[in-house]
Amino acid sequence: MAQYNYDLFVIGAGSGGMRTARTAADYGVKVAIAEERYLGGTCVNVGCVPKKLLVYASQFKEHFQAAAGFGWTVGKSTFNWPSLIANKNQEIGRLQAIYGNQLQQSGAEIITGRANLLDAHTVVVDGAKYTAERIVIATGGWPSVPDMHGKQYIATSNEMFFLKRLPKSIVIVGGGYIAVEFASIFHSFGVRTTLCHRGHKLLRGFDEDLRDFLTNELARKGINVLLNTDIEAVESTADCFTARFIDGSKINTQLVMYATGRMPNSTGFGLEGLGVELDSQRAIKVNADYQTNVPSVYALGDVTNRVSLTPVALAEGTALANKLYGDRSRIVDYETVPTAVFCQPNIGTVGLTEAQAREKYSDIDIYKARFTPMRNTLTGIDEKFLIKMIVVPGTGQVVGIHMAGPDAPEIIQGMAVAMRAGATKAVFDTTLGVHPTAAEELVTLRRKC
C-alpha cells in the first residue's frame, strides 16, 4: 500500500500551479491540484488576459480618429461596455475549459475547494484529507488596499472586469503598471480619469527616461495625473463618491479604484501552524530550489514575491517539476526578464535600467532615439516613440533595452532573446533592419548620449 495518496499535491491552479502539476503528471507522477476560485488564476481571470482584451478595445478610439488621415471616412461610433464584458466573459470561460481539459488529459486530479495544510504531508479540502509526499503552494497574490475611512467603497483590479456599467468618472490610486494600464483603458473609453500617486514619478523600478516619457504622454492625452499626493478618505454621497486628498482638496467621482500593490496570498492555508517561514510582506521564503524550511513543502510564483509575472511562475513550475521528477535541472534566469506595460503608449523593457547599470558597472554608454512612428505621420496624433539602449563599452555587452511606443511589447520579446544570447552592440550594428519599422531603430543607434 502506498504511503501517500499522491506524490505531489499542488495548492492553487494559477499559472505556476498548473504548470507544475501538468509537467509532473507528464512524468507519470500521481498529482492532485486544488483550486477554490477559478482555473487559470489571476492571469486568466482577473489579470493579464482580460486586461489585454480591454486594452485592445480601448485602442479603437484613436484608430477611428486616425482613420481620416489615411483616407477613411468613419461614421459615428458608439461603445457598449456590457457587450465587451459579456464577450470577455465568454472568452475567459472558453480558456477555463481548455485548462481543465489539459489538466485532466495530463492525468492530474482536480479538487475544488480551499486547501489547508494539516501537517507537512496532509492537506484538507472541505473536510476531506489528502496525503502527499510533496506539497507545492502556488496561491499567487491578491490586491492590497490600505486601511482608511471609506475602504468599503473602494474597488480593486479584481472588480474592474465585472463592472455592470462604465462610470463617467474614475479616480485610480497607484503608480504601478496596473494603475497606469487601467488609467489608459478608462480614459480611452471616454471616462474622466484621474490618476493619483503618492510618489514623484510613475512606474517605480522602471528606467527614469521611460518614467518621465510616460508621465508626460498620459498627461498630454488628457489624463489628470496627480503626483506627490494621496487619498486619506473616501466618502459616499447620494450619486457618487468624494475622494479627500491629504492636502484637504476633494474630487467627486463615480468610482474609486486602488492599484497600490498586491500582497502574497499566503494567509489562511495553515502555513503559520506548520511553521513555514514568511517574510515581512508575508511572502513564503524559499531556497534556490523553491523549497521552504519545511522540506516537503515548496512554493513558487507570486506567493514568493520574487518576480511577480506569469512567465516567471510558468518557468518556476517547469523548473521545479523537472528537478523533482525529470532528473534535470533548469535554472530560471531572473536577470533578463522582459516585461511590458500595456498603457498608451505601450512600454516594453528588458535588462538593467540606467541607474542599475551605473551601480553595477564603472562605465556605460547610453544610446537613445525619440521619433514619431510612421503610423502617426498622417493622423495628427502626436504620440512619440522612445528607444533606449544601455551598453557596457569595454565588452560591448547590451545590458538593457527600454522602449515606449506602439507595439513595444511585441518588439521587446525579440530583444530579450538577443540579450539572452549575449548579443553585443556590434551585433546590433551589423544586423540589417526591417524597413520601414520602429524596430529598425534598434540596429541604427549610432550616437551616444
VOGU-3710 file (C-alpha; in Angstrom, 3 decimals, decimal comma):
1> maqynydlfv> 0,000/0,000/0,000  1,344/3,433/-0,961  2,444/5,634/1,911  0,684/8,690/0,443  -2,420/9,336/-1,675  -0,360/11,451/-4,068  3,244/12,053/-4,970  2,550/15,761/-5,410  -0,274/17,986/-4,168  -0,438/21,491/-5,651
11> igagsggmrt> -2,444/24,235/-3,951  -3,512/26,864/-6,478  -4,397/26,371/-10,141  -2,931/29,570/-11,491  -0,114/29,767/-13,996  2,618/28,391/-11,728  0,495/25,723/-10,065  -0,966/24,402/-13,285  2,422/24,240/-14,991  3,905/22,369/-12,016
21> artaadygvk> 1,018/19,881/-11,912  0,951/19,220/-15,656  4,717/18,854/-16,008  4,918/16,490/-13,041  1,943/14,461/-14,296  3,618/14,108/-17,693  6,420/12,278/-15,884  3,896/9,755/-14,578  3,735/11,281/-11,117  0,421/10,988/-9,263
31> vaiaeerylg> -0,694/14,592/-8,906  -3,635/16,454/-7,388  -4,280/20,174/-7,698  -6,735/22,131/-5,527  -8,368/25,403/-6,537  -11,067/27,324/-4,678  -11,881/30,038/-7,241  -11,157/29,520/-10,910  -8,773/27,597/-13,110  -6,079/29,800/-14,587
41> gtcvnvgcvp> -5,672/32,015/-11,531  -5,279/35,771/-11,661  -3,746/35,965/-15,133  -6,579/34,238/-16,959  -9,482/35,536/-14,922  -8,728/38,963/-13,451  -5,310/39,836/-14,827  -3,249/39,647/-17,988  -5,780/38,086/-20,352  -8,955/40,105/-19,684
51> kkllvyasqf> -6,879/43,250/-19,227  -5,294/42,805/-22,661  -8,773/42,361/-24,171  -9,819/45,657/-22,581  -6,627/47,264/-23,886  -7,450/46,154/-27,429  -10,966/47,543/-27,058  -9,695/50,870/-25,741  -7,363/51,411/-28,710  -10,164/51,736/-31,232
61> kehfqaaagf> -10,918/55,312/-30,217  -7,557/56,517/-31,534  -7,798/54,171/-34,523  -11,065/55,828/-35,526  -9,524/59,270/-35,054  -6,508/58,307/-37,133  -8,515/56,805/-39,982  -9,244/60,124/-41,726  -5,549/60,761/-42,308  -5,407/57,555/-44,313
71> gwtvgkstfn> -8,439/58,398/-46,434  -11,126/56,607/-44,447  -14,413/58,218/-43,532  -15,609/56,689/-40,288  -19,192/57,222/-39,225  -20,403/57,954/-35,724  -19,179/55,240/-33,393  -20,616/54,135/-30,071  -19,169/51,938/-27,362  -21,124/49,332/-25,389
81> wpslianknq> -19,394/48,295/-22,160  -21,804/45,425/-21,286  -21,186/43,856/-24,706  -17,426/43,981/-24,175  -17,704/42,408/-20,724  -20,067/39,692/-21,977  -17,693/38,815/-24,819  -14,766/38,879/-22,423  -16,575/36,529/-20,035  -17,285/34,117/-22,860
91> eigrlqaiyg> -13,618/34,021/-23,841  -12,490/33,507/-20,245  -14,972/30,643/-19,901  -13,508/29,051/-23,010  -9,993/29,318/-21,598  -11,057/27,863/-18,249  -12,483/24,825/-20,038  -9,248/24,389/-22,005  -7,160/24,479/-18,835  -9,445/21,963/-17,164
101> nqlqqsgaei> -9,116/19,614/-20,128  -5,354/19,999/-20,171  -5,090/19,077/-16,506  -7,339/16,051/-16,929  -5,500/14,869/-20,031  -2,190/15,092/-18,183  -3,592/12,790/-15,512  -3,701/15,354/-12,705  -6,757/15,196/-10,466  -8,615/18,482/-9,935
111> itgranllda> -10,016/19,056/-6,434  -12,359/22,023/-5,998  -12,266/23,866/-2,699  -9,990/25,735/-0,314  -6,998/23,712/0,787  -5,383/23,874/4,221  -2,201/22,244/5,434  -2,821/19,946/8,392  0,775/18,809/8,622  3,835/18,521/6,394
121> htvvvdgaky> 2,225/15,789/4,276  -1,532/16,293/4,744  -3,920/18,691/3,033  -7,570/19,162/3,978  -10,105/20,344/1,386  -13,730/20,746/2,525  -13,216/18,229/5,314  -11,547/15,575/3,131  -7,941/14,662/3,916  -5,313/14,012/1,269
131> taeriviatg> -1,732/12,970/1,872  1,202/13,679/-0,415  4,939/13,180/-0,404  5,415/16,798/-1,517  3,168/19,859/-1,414  3,525/22,963/-3,598  1,983/26,301/-2,604  1,158/28,378/-5,699  -1,631/30,603/-4,424  -0,469/33,817/-6,128
141> gwpsvpdmhg> -1,129/37,336/-4,929  -4,123/39,469/-4,001  -4,831/43,209/-4,364  -3,979/45,259/-1,291  -5,996/48,265/-0,092  -4,760/50,258/2,918  -6,977/50,667/5,962  -8,679/54,019/5,681  -12,010/55,737/6,104  -14,329/54,574/3,309
151> kqyiatsnem> -12,343/51,459/2,413  -15,609/49,621/1,778  -16,327/51,882/-1,206  -13,047/51,148/-2,965  -12,708/48,781/-5,942  -9,587/46,850/-6,939  -8,477/45,412/-10,253  -10,461/42,247/-9,435  -13,763/44,105/-9,638  -12,946/46,215/-12,698
161> fflkrlpksi> -13,524/43,302/-15,059  -17,098/42,831/-13,879  -18,484/46,362/-13,692  -22,099/46,360/-14,870  -21,772/49,834/-16,350  -18,999/52,158/-17,370  -18,547/55,045/-14,904  -18,477/58,607/-16,148  -15,521/59,385/-13,899  -12,889/57,407/-12,015
171> vivgggyiav> -10,058/58,080/-9,581  -7,293/55,486/-9,771  -4,815/55,421/-6,899  -1,378/53,969/-7,564  1,660/54,439/-9,755  2,478/50,913/-10,870  1,711/49,115/-14,108  -1,831/48,127/-13,080  -2,726/51,731/-12,262  -1,354/53,243/-15,465
181> efasifhsfg> -2,868/50,480/-17,622  -6,355/50,999/-16,214  -5,955/54,776/-16,459  -5,234/54,400/-20,177  -8,097/51,969/-20,666  -10,802/54,025/-18,980  -9,616/57,338/-20,408  -9,844/55,861/-23,909  -13,408/54,737/-23,201  -14,311/58,368/-22,528
191> vrttlchrgh> -14,222/58,164/-18,738  -12,968/61,287/-16,952  -9,849/59,796/-15,396  -7,671/60,967/-12,515  -4,505/59,056/-11,660  -3,267/59,778/-8,138  0,154/58,627/-6,937  1,959/59,437/-3,704  5,373/59,281/-5,408  7,022/61,916/-7,560
201> kllrgfdedl> 7,049/59,651/-10,647  5,046/56,740/-12,026  6,357/53,184/-12,516  8,892/52,856/-9,712  11,651/50,448/-10,697  11,492/51,254/-14,412  14,091/53,298/-16,267  13,910/57,010/-15,459  13,582/58,085/-19,091  10,606/55,751/-19,511
211> rdfltnelar> 9,006/57,084/-16,339  9,301/60,693/-17,480  8,169/59,870/-21,006  5,069/58,004/-19,855  4,015/60,598/-17,296  4,153/63,317/-19,939  2,287/61,217/-22,507  -0,533/60,305/-20,116  -0,992/63,936/-19,119  -0,840/65,097/-22,728
221> kginvllntd> -3,570/62,635/-23,670  -5,853/64,218/-21,083  -5,473/62,026/-18,005  -5,385/64,099/-14,819  -2,099/62,918/-13,282  -1,658/63,934/-9,644  1,778/63,180/-8,172  3,127/63,599/-4,637  -0,333/63,202/-3,167  -2,581/60,565/-1,689
231> ieavestadc> -6,159/59,979/-0,605  -6,895/59,918/3,109  -10,616/59,142/2,932  -13,438/58,164/0,584  -16,964/59,289/1,382  -20,238/58,184/-0,189  -22,764/60,782/-1,320  -26,137/60,437/-2,995  -24,925/59,740/-6,527  -21,140/59,458/-6,324
241> ftarfidgsk> -18,105/59,237/-4,069  -15,914/62,005/-2,753  -12,183/61,355/-2,537  -10,482/63,588/0,032  -6,782/64,186/-0,514  -4,146/64,694/2,182  -3,955/68,412/1,369  -7,666/68,774/2,112  -8,812/69,100/-1,505  -11,614/66,893/-2,790
251> intqlvmyat> -12,805/65,371/-6,024  -16,168/63,823/-6,831  -16,147/60,628/-8,824  -18,370/57,686/-9,673  -15,678/55,124/-8,914  -12,510/54,890/-6,825  -10,040/52,155/-7,718  -6,932/51,264/-5,743  -3,953/49,718/-7,501  -1,394/50,253/-4,763
261> grmpnstgfg> 0,133/46,812/-4,875  -0,550/43,112/-4,499  0,319/41,041/-1,458  1,319/37,370/-1,441  -1,794/35,258/-0,902  -0,364/33,229/1,970  -2,931/33,703/4,742  -5,425/31,031/5,747  -3,705/27,967/4,323  -2,272/26,651/7,575
271> leglgvelds> 1,266/27,814/6,868  1,696/29,515/10,232  0,670/26,436/12,186  3,101/24,327/10,199  5,927/26,771/10,838  6,529/27,742/7,202  8,676/30,879/7,243  7,267/34,090/5,775  8,993/37,413/5,217  7,777/40,840/6,379
281> qraikvnady> 5,441/41,063/3,360  4,022/37,598/4,147  5,757/36,098/1,120  6,800/32,477/1,533  10,551/32,132/1,943  12,131/29,542/-0,365  15,626/28,480/-1,339  17,016/28,256/-4,873  15,051/25,037/-5,399  11,717/26,610/-4,290
291> qtnvpsvyal> 11,810/24,602/-1,059  10,588/26,133/2,203  12,082/25,485/5,635  9,646/22,545/5,847  11,395/20,071/3,487  8,232/18,552/1,967  6,640/21,937/1,241  7,576/24,050/-1,777  6,311/27,404/-3,077  6,606/29,369/-6,307
301> gdvtnrvslt> 5,077/32,223/-8,266  3,662/35,429/-6,821  3,205/33,975/-3,331  7,018/34,041/-3,024  7,140/37,665/-4,228  10,287/37,244/-6,324  9,334/38,457/-9,793  5,554/38,600/-9,976  4,980/37,858/-13,650  3,101/34,998/-15,311
311> pvalaegtal> 6,034/33,770/-17,457  8,224/33,665/-14,349  5,702/31,495/-12,485  5,466/29,209/-15,523  9,251/28,894/-15,702  9,466/28,177/-11,980  6,798/25,486/-12,212  8,623/23,807/-15,088  11,961/24,029/-13,303  10,622/22,547/-10,074
321> anklygdrsr> 8,821/19,613/-11,726  11,827/18,853/-13,922  14,183/18,880/-10,966  11,984/16,717/-8,746  10,804/14,189/-11,314  12,716/14,655/-14,542  16,204/14,347/-13,127  17,233/17,517/-14,921  17,731/20,999/-13,655  16,943/24,255/-15,402
331> ivdyetvpta> 17,833/27,437/-13,602  15,367/30,277/-14,072  17,106/33,458/-15,226  15,808/36,355/-13,159  18,253/38,852/-14,675  16,897/39,320/-18,200  13,166/39,097/-17,616  11,295/41,056/-20,303  8,164/42,827/-19,242  5,515/45,080/-20,753
341> vfcqpnigtv> 3,093/47,726/-19,570  0,011/47,901/-21,771  -0,702/51,558/-21,195  -0,913/54,037/-24,053  1,763/54,286/-25,287  2,862/50,698/-24,673  6,077/50,014/-22,776  8,493/47,131/-23,279  11,654/46,659/-21,245  14,352/44,062/-20,581
351> glteaqarek> 17,542/44,116/-18,565  19,030/46,804/-16,358  17,778/50,350/-16,007  20,344/53,121/-16,407  20,510/53,561/-12,625  21,062/49,830/-12,075  23,732/49,714/-14,785  25,619/52,642/-13,283  25,578/50,878/-9,936  26,915/47,643/-11,422
361> ysdidiykar> 29,452/48,914/-13,951  32,124/51,599/-13,713  31,254/52,919/-17,161  28,283/52,597/-19,501  27,216/54,011/-22,853  23,669/55,211/-23,471  22,019/55,283/-26,888  18,612/56,868/-27,372  16,183/57,639/-30,168  12,952/59,605/-29,955
371> ftpmrntltg> 10,827/59,879/-33,077  7,323/59,940/-34,491  6,311/56,421/-35,506  5,286/56,168/-39,140  1,739/55,156/-38,273  1,216/58,598/-36,686  2,613/60,742/-39,500  -0,708/61,204/-41,339  -3,018/61,154/-38,353  -2,388/64,302/-36,378
381> idekflikmi> -1,629/62,124/-33,355  1,499/63,481/-31,702  2,462/60,362/-29,722  6,200/59,674/-29,911  8,295/56,524/-29,765  11,218/56,235/-27,334  14,040/53,685/-27,590  16,936/53,447/-25,163  19,853/51,002/-25,148  22,424/50,581/-22,364
391> vvpgtgqvvg> 25,831/49,157/-23,277  28,987/48,262/-21,349  31,712/49,887/-23,518  34,575/47,543/-22,683  32,781/44,399/-23,851  30,043/45,904/-25,983  27,520/43,883/-23,993  23,951/45,168/-24,236  22,605/45,113/-20,670  19,334/46,988/-21,018
401> ihmagpdape> 16,764/47,948/-23,653  13,774/50,137/-22,875  11,028/51,176/-25,270  7,774/53,115/-25,263  5,509/53,302/-28,272  3,183/51,259/-30,491  3,960/47,508/-30,386  6,873/47,960/-27,964  5,908/44,736/-26,092  5,986/42,744/-29,341
411> iiqgmavamr> 9,426/44,110/-30,214  10,958/43,637/-26,774  10,412/39,867/-26,866  12,939/39,561/-29,688  15,319/41,849/-27,848  15,140/39,574/-24,804  16,217/36,633/-26,952  19,141/38,659/-28,316  20,270/39,686/-24,853  19,977/36,116/-23,529
421> agatkavfdt> 22,165/35,035/-26,432  24,784/37,612/-25,431  24,367/39,974/-28,379  26,748/42,917/-28,289  26,252/46,403/-29,669  28,403/45,349/-32,652  25,924/42,552/-33,390  23,067/45,041/-33,374  25,054/47,445/-35,568  25,740/44,781/-38,205
431> tlgvhptaae> 22,170/43,448/-38,236  20,032/44,676/-41,118  16,833/46,430/-40,182  13,316/45,775/-41,413  12,300/48,972/-43,174  10,180/50,922/-42,523  9,545/49,908/-38,909  10,081/51,352/-35,464  12,084/48,251/-34,546  14,812/49,040/-37,081
441> elvtlrrkc> 15,870/51,959/-34,903  17,427/49,368/-32,590  20,009/48,458/-35,233  20,677/52,041/-36,356  21,548/53,583/-32,972  24,952/55,154/-33,560  25,299/58,305/-31,487  25,979/58,007/-27,775  24,142/60,337/-25,453
//
